[in-house]
C-alpha cells in the first residue's frame, strides 16, 4: 500500500526542447503566478486547465534559463500573425465548411459571448452602455421584456442611460406586463443571439499584442524590464507595439483634472503615499495639484515620515492605482488617455 501511495518521482528538464507543449504552458503559468497569469487562465477551457494542472504536478525543478527562454518565445509567438493556429477565426472557418451558417453563429456566440448559462445571464454581463445603445432602437415593449429578464441592478443602470421619455415608457410597460408566452421569449432570445451577441463578440476580439500588453501591465517593474529588454533584442516591432498598448502608472498623469480627483477619492490613503513615494516628479506634482492644499500637505508629510520604502511595495501600490483607474473607466466614472500622446480615449 505504501508503495502504491508513494509520490511519483519528478523529472528535471535539462532544456526547453525537453518539455512538451503542455509542460511549456505549465512552466509559463507557474512563473507568471496567480496574479499575472490570471488573464491567460481565463482563456482556457476545462480540459486545457486539467491537462496543464497535471503537467504542473509532475514538473521538477526548472532552471531560470529555461523559464526566461520560454517567456521570450511565448511573447514572440503571440506577436507573430498566424503563429496561433487555433483561434476564433480559424475555428469559425472550419465549422462553416460543414455546418449551416445559423448553427455556426450559435456555436461561436456561445464561445465568445459574455459569461452566463443562458441568454439573460449573458445580457446581465454586457456593459450597460453597450446594451442601452442596442435597446434604444427597439420597441418599448421589447425593451421592457428584456429588462424584466435580466438582473434588477443591471436593468436599473440600463434605464438610467436610455433617453428619459423612452425609459419612462419602458417602465410603464414593465408595470403593466403580464406573463410572456414562451414562443415570444424564444424568438426574442434567438434574435438577441443572432443579431446582438454575435456582433458583440466580433467587436470584442483582441489581437495578440493587446493580450500581451495586459500581461506586461501585471508584471512588477523588474520583470517587465527584463522581458521587454529581451524582446527588443529579438523583435523590436512587437516590443514597441506592446509598449504602445500598455497603460502604466506614469500614464495616470494624462488624466483630466476631474478624473484625477475622482481617482484620488477612491484610493486608499496609505497606498497613495507609498505610490507617490516612488513616483517621478511629474506624476507626483500632477496628483498634488489635484488635491486640496491641506490634503497635499498631509500626503507630503506622510511620505516624509514613512522613510525608505521597498520597491516591491511601491510597484504593488502603483499597480493598484492603475487597476483602480481601469475599473473606474470601465464604469464610465472617469476617462483615461490610452497612452503616450495619443488622443484616443477608452471608457
N, C-alpha and C positions, 0 to 999 in steps of 0.2 A: 504493500500500500504506500509506504514512504517513497519508494522508487517511482511509483505512478504519479505522486504528487510533487515530485521534485521540479523546480523551476527549470525550463529548458535553457541550455547554455546559450548565451548571447554571443553573436559573432561580431568581430570588429572589422568594418570595411577599411580596406587599405587605400582606395581611391574612389573617385566619382564613378568610374566605369564599373566598379564592383557593386554598385547599387542599382536595383531595378527601378522602374518608373514610379511604382508605388512607394518604394523606400525613399526615393528622392523627395517626393512630396511630403513624406513623413518627417524627414530631416528638416526641410524648409519650414514646415509648420511648427515643429518643435523649437526651431531657432527664433521664429517670429513671436512665439508665445501667445497667450490668450488675447492680450490687448491688441497687439499689432497684427495677429493673424485672423482676427475676427471677420474682417471684410472678405477673406478667402473662404473661411469655413462656411459662411452664409451662402456661398455659391455652390456648395457641394450637395449632392443628394445623399440619401440614407446609405446606399450601397457603397458609395465612394468614401463616406465617413467611416463605415465599418472596415473596409479594406485598409485604409490609412491607419486606423487605430490598431489593427492587428500588426501592421508593419512597425508602428511605433513601439509596440510592446516587445518586439523581438530585436530591436536595434541595440547594438552595443555602443561602445564609446566611439563617437565620430569626431575626427580631428577638426580644429579650427580652419585649416586649409581647405578641407573638403566642404565645410559649411559655406565659406566665403566664395569658393568657386561655384557652388550650386546657386548661391544668391545672384551672382553676376550672370550666370547662364539663364536663370529664370527671368531676370529683368530684360535681358536681350531677346529671349524668346517671346516675351509679352510685347516687346516693341516692334517685332518684325511682322508686317502684314502677311497673313497667310500662314504664320507659324502654328496657329492653333487650328487643327483640323476639325475638331468637334466644337461647334458653336451654334448659336441660334439660327444663323442664316443657312449653314450647311445642313442642319437638321431639317429646316423647313423645306429646302430644295429637294432633299431626299424624299420626304413624305409626299411632296407634290407629285412625285413620279408614279405613285401607286395608290394614293387616296384622293377622294373628292376634295375640292378646294374648301368647301364648308367644314369638312371634318378636320382638315389641316389647321384651319383657323381656330377651331375649338381646342385642338391639342396645344397649339402654340400659345394660345391665350392662357391655358392652364399652367404652362411652363413659365411664362413671362409675367403673368398678372400679379397684382399685389397679393400678399398672403391672405388666406381665408379658405374655409372649406366650401363655401357656396358664394354665389354672386353677391349677396347682400353683405356678407362679411368682407369680401374683396372691396366693395364700394366704400365700406366704412374705413378702409385703409388707404383710400385715394385722398390726396391732399384736397382740402375743402375748396380752395380756389380753382383747382382743375375741374372738380366735379360741378361746382357752381357755374363755371363758364360753359360747360356742356349742357347743363339742365336749363339754363336761361333761355335757350332756343326751343324748348319743348313746351307742350301744352301744360297749363297749370295742374290739370288732373293727373297727368303723367308724373310731374314733379312731386305731387302730393303722395302718389303711390310709392315712388322711390324713397322719399324721405321718411315715410311711415315704416319702411322695412329696414332702414339702417339704424345704427346706434343713436339714441336721442341727442347725446352731446355733439355728435358729428353733424346730425341734421340741423342742430341749432347754429353751428358755425357756417353751414352752407346757406341757411336762411339769412343770416346776417350779411352775407356778401351779395345775395340776389338784389336786383332793383326793388325798392320798397313796395311799389304797387304790386309787382309780381309776387313778392314774398307774402304780402297780406292776403292776396287771392289764394295762394297755396295753403296758407294757414287756415283760411275759411274752408277750403276743400277738405283738408285733413280733419277738421272738426266734424264735418258732415259725412265723412267717408264711412261706408259700411264694408262688410267683408268683400274682398275682391276675388272674383272667380279664378280658379286655378288656371284655366286656359289663358286668361288675360295675363296673369303673372308669368306663365311660361313664355308667352310671346314677348313680353317685356324683357324678361331675362335674356331671351335669345337675341333680341335687338341690341341690348346693352353689351352682350358678349361679342357680337359680331362687329358692331359699329364703334362703341366707346372703348372697351377694354383692349380690343385688337389694336386700335390706333394708339392708345396709351402705351401699350407695350413697345410699339415701334419707336415712339419718341423717347422711351426710357433707356434705349440701348446706349451703352458707353463703349468707347474704344479701349484698347488695352492700356494706352498711356494714361487715361483717366483713372482706371483701376489702380495702376501702379503709383500714380500721384497720391492717391488716397492711402496706399500702403506706406509710401515715403513720409507722408504727413504724420503717421503714427510712430515713426522711428524716433528715438531720442537723438539729440544733436550729434553725438559722436558716431552713432550707427549710420545716420543719414549721410554724414560727411564721408564716411569710409566707403559706402556703396556708391555714392554719387561720383566720387573721385575715380573709383574703379570703372564705373560705367562710362565716364567721359573718355577714358583712355581707349575703350573698345568701340563705343558707339556714341559719339558726341551728339548726333542728331536726336537720338532717343533721350539722352540725358537732358538736353535743352528743352525738349518737348515736355518732359516730366516736370522740370523746374518751372516752366511756364504755367502748368496746370495746378501746381501746388499752391495752397493757401497757407501762409506761415504767420507766425506771431508778428513779424515786422509789418505784414500787410494790414494789421489792425490799425495802423496809423493812417490808412487811407479811408477809414470810416468817416462819414459826415458827423458833425457835432452831435446831432440828435441821437444817432445810432450809438456813438461812443458813450453818451450819457446813459442810454438805456442799458448798454452792456455793463457799465460800472455799477448800476443799481442791482444787477443780478450776480455780480462776482463776490465770492467770499472775501472779506477784507484781509484776512491773514494770507490767503493765496495771492491776493492782489499785490501785497507788499513784497512777497517773495518773487513774483513775476517781474515786478518793476525793478527789483534789486538787480536782476540780471539783464534788464532791457538796455538797449542803446539809448543814447541821449535823445534822439529824435522821437522814439516811441514814448519814452518816459515823459518828455515835455508835452507831447500831444495829449496824453491822458491827464496829466496835471492841469493842463489848460482847460480841460472839460470838467473840472471839479470845482467846488466852491473853495474860496481861499482857506477856510477852516479845514475842510476835508483834505486839501492838498498839503496843508501844514502837518496834519496828523499823519498822513501817509509818509511824508519825508522823515518825520520823527521815528515812525515805526521802522523804516528802512535803516536808519542810523543806529538804533539801539539793538537790532537783531544780530549785528556782527556778521562774520563770514557765513555764507550760505552754500551748501553743496550744489554743484552743477546739476546733479540728478533732480534735486528738489525744484530748482529753477525751471528745468525742462518740463517737469510734471505740471507746475503751476501755469506756465505759459501754454502748454498743450490744453489744459482745462479751459483757459480763456478762449483759445481758438475754437474748441469744440462747442463751447457755450455760444460763441458768436454764430457758428453754423446753425445751431439749434434755433436760435432766435431769428435768424434769417429765414429758415425753413418755415417758421410760424408767421412770417411776414411782419415781425416786430421791428426788425432793422434791415438795412441794406448793406451788403458788403461788396466792395470792389473786388472783382475776381482776382486780379493780381497785376503787379509790375507795370503800372502805367496804362493798362487798358481801360477803356471807358465802359466796357460791358458790365452789367450788373447781374447778380444772381439773387434769387429771392427764396 
